[in-house]
Amino acid sequence: MKLLSRSVFNKYILYFFILNLGWLQAQQCNLIITGAVLDASSQDPLGYANILIQEKSLGTASSEDGTFKLQDLCPGVYHLVISHIGCEGITIPIELKADTSFTIELNHGEHEFHTIEIEGNKQRINTVNIQSISRQFIENNPDRNLGSLLQAIGGVYQIQNGSGISKPIVHGLYGNRLSILNNEIIQSGQQWGNDHSPEIDPFAADKIKVIKGVNTLEYGGGISGAIVLVEPSAITEDDHVHAQVGYTFESNGLGHTVNARVEQNAPVFAWRLSGTFKQYGDRKAPDYLLNNTGSQEYSFALQLEKDWSSRFRLESYFSTFNTTLGVLRGSHIGNLTDLEQALVRDVPFFTEDAFSYRIDAPRQEVSHHLAKVKAIINLPKQQNINWFVAGQLNNRKEFDVRRSQRSDIPALSLQQLQLSSNLNYTKRFQKYWQLKLGVQTILTDNTNNPETGILPLIPDYRQLKNGLYIQSILTLKNHQLSAGARYDTEYHYAPTISEDVPRQIITYERNFHNGTTILNYTNRRFKNQLIGISTGFAMRNPAINELYSFGLHQGVSGLEEGNVNLKTEKSIKSSAEYSWTPSSIFEFSGLIFYQYFKDYIYLNPADEFRLTIRGAFPVFTYEQSNANLLGFDLSSKLILFKSLSTEVKYSFLRGNDLSQNIPLVYMPPNSLNATLALTSKKTRKVFERVLMDKAQIALKHHYVFKQNNLLENQDFAPVPEAYYLMSMNLSAQFIFPKVKLTAFVRGENLLNSNYRDYLNRLRYFSDDQGLSIVAGANLKF
Amino acid sequence: MKKSLFLLTAVLLLITSCSKDDPEVPNEEEIITTLNYVLTPTSGGIPVSMTFQDLDGDGGNAPIITGGELAANTTYNGTLTLLNETATPVEDITEEIEEEGVEHQFFFSSSLATLSVNYNDFDMNNNPVGLTTAVQTGAPGTGDLTITLRHEPNKNAAGVISGDITNAGGETDIEVTFPISVQ
């Protein structure tokens, strides 16, 4: 699926029709560019699109019928910037020798309309099964991490351990149930921990997608129906060096973020290098400083691409991600008594007034390295083979406050190596049927470093997974039927350390077999409506932590005990979606889903307190029961006066433990988002040779309801009240002859409200972050 | 690039052996398995010894707790000893606490209203630590005595130096409760 979509030509489907005027009078500045702008999915002409010649600060807008004309141009090399409201802009390099005419198809509003492209036959099908975050959004929020960015998508929430540490939840699924793929590779690390952030720098990506349905099968991560995909785009088609440099400052935490990206389609190979550096100090709640919540991050990614011929292409990707994350000092507790004391305090223990960039214990030091090589072979008769191998190395050290200078010795120190191989084959029959199959092997080796002096929570293990999938997409006019199946085996070998003294090694060896099937049907019979239904069955065998973990887990403030008797979890998920776009100014979309789990694995607070020398601790054991998840997401958008857009989104979710007839814990509360944005539809000349484009002011309202679907005895502390946050964003792009400058100012939690979020573990100890002003600029050459 | 591709494949094929070396059992030097509280009557006589012992650490088997019988209206000198009995030879953690007295403080509380515990030892800043104490019993009765060790308490907070744990903060390293009877 990736292969052809990596070509810019395919992405923007650009047809050049050089009018045959030859070389005559080449030096005269009277050349003309004409063309038309179309919506890629509907093929409707797009009016009011902006077309700019960057070098000349000269621009025009397309008329109602999508056509435009630029005249009096000298021959030369130019970059054409084409943009439209709700679209990601594109830049096209052009060597102008003669009058030129072309058609541009804009991928109109991919993140609003959730467009998916079926590559090759250049056919696009809209579905809510893929929702994505655009490069532009990533660039305008360089301070945010993956979990935080993904919240822009309906049905996505995040589970947090303070400001810098978060992981996404999609339709109530997270951790072992939600795979995150970085560059098609399943992110390998300690995903089981709710306080473990995915080790990914979003700035290296061009698109972050949430995928549901049949398309998840090829990745092998869509165990229960959804995956998060983080992917870079193809490197520019342009043979000039392009660079962008950005700097962002955030007032809360006095944070600095520097990003840079350089790329070139050099004759030898295409390359792109990107890097991010971040430093934050203590963040601040409205009434006090959150001591020891600073963070540091540096990461680099190198992407190389080479087309050896029209048949063979090589791609490779290397990245390194390194971070140190401070955890609120006052959240480090000894036992249940300490927790009870912390709960009743207004201000957390250890709160000081002195701001600092220092990161002491408790903290996490994590590094992640990835290397991937991919070969793509195009065969005759619309066949394609791609094969990629990847290696990942994940190091995680967690430091607690310990006696006798041991705070510098990690309390948890894990190293994980993962090697994987993926082989995919695609065959297209005519225009309407695509068949895809593949095999996947993943080998994981997890080792605890005994330097900790503490028995490991997760044992050492080695794990081998093999998978096989087949998927078929049949497209007949306005109907699309996709079906797929996947079979996986898992073998693991886990030598664990006994709970009893003298310590012994108890080795477990297990084999599992899992099957997954998914069926989707989409109908676009009426031009502006889409109806889709999807149903799937999935099996997920118990994960290593669910089987074998043992010890004190700070993340749950309790003793966590694995259960070796766990069986494979099975689930059936059905969803229905509907979207309606009656005109270019209004759209509505909705999705409803129901997921039933048999033998749902969850961490159960046993009615037991285990006495230790540190006092009593609640015991959490992994148990199974039948459960269900029911939810819906609604979103609606209305554009008034061509420049004022309003968008409202609502997400509802409810999880129930059916065996015990009680709610499921750690389910995202319902939320409501409303955005009001005023976008300047015209490009304005602000100075001589400086144009302002995409000027926008947006006001966002974010309301999170109280999680009422929870019993009082299911948590240590009362569930936080509902909260409302207001934020505002101002952004604009300035186009200079050689440079594009994007600048933005954003205010988060503008009312400086005190609030606590149900899925932020720090809510037991402190309020969430207060007011923050973020300002940034991004220069593109 | 082709070379590296082959190399990676070779590596992948080689490491498909799925057994793994046994893990090295970490040296649990920080763990406290045992707390002894020995109360010696100031007027002489047989000392009373109370013990909390949990050899396998957090979780696992339940700890063994031995309480004590005290005489009414008597003054005792209390001495706390902390041990790590998983180490050979047995490690005395008491010294560690003593050295880091500034960062530690023991707190004593009893369900018997007439039993009082006073500090007999002090850290560099002249704040109490609690490894040695003076215990005064009152009227006869049965109840319990809870000993808590806090790491990094705020000794300047109200009431902390006089032994009130309420505002101490820090995190609990030890919290054990002994059944006691005063006769």
Interface residues (C-beta under 8 A of the other chain):
Chain A: K306 L314 S316 H332 I333 G334 N335 T337 D338 Q341 F349 F350 V373 A375 V389 G391 V401 R402 R403 S404 R406 L419 S421 T441 L443 D445 T447 N448 P450 E451 T452 G453 I454 L455 P456 P459 D460 Y461 R462 Q463 L464 Y491 H492 Y493 P495 T496 I497 E499 D500 V501 R503 I505 T507 F550 G551 L552 L559 E561 R610 L611 T612 I613 R614 G615 A616 F617 V619
Chain B: M1 S4 L5 L8 T9 V11 L12 I15 T16 C18 S19 K20 D21 D22 P23 E24 V25 P26 N27 E28 E29 E30 I32 T33 L35 F52 D54 L55 D56 G57 D58 G59 G60 N61 A62 P63 T86 E96 I97 E99 E100 E103 T148 R150 H151 E152 N154 G169 G170 E171 T172 D173 I174 E175 V176
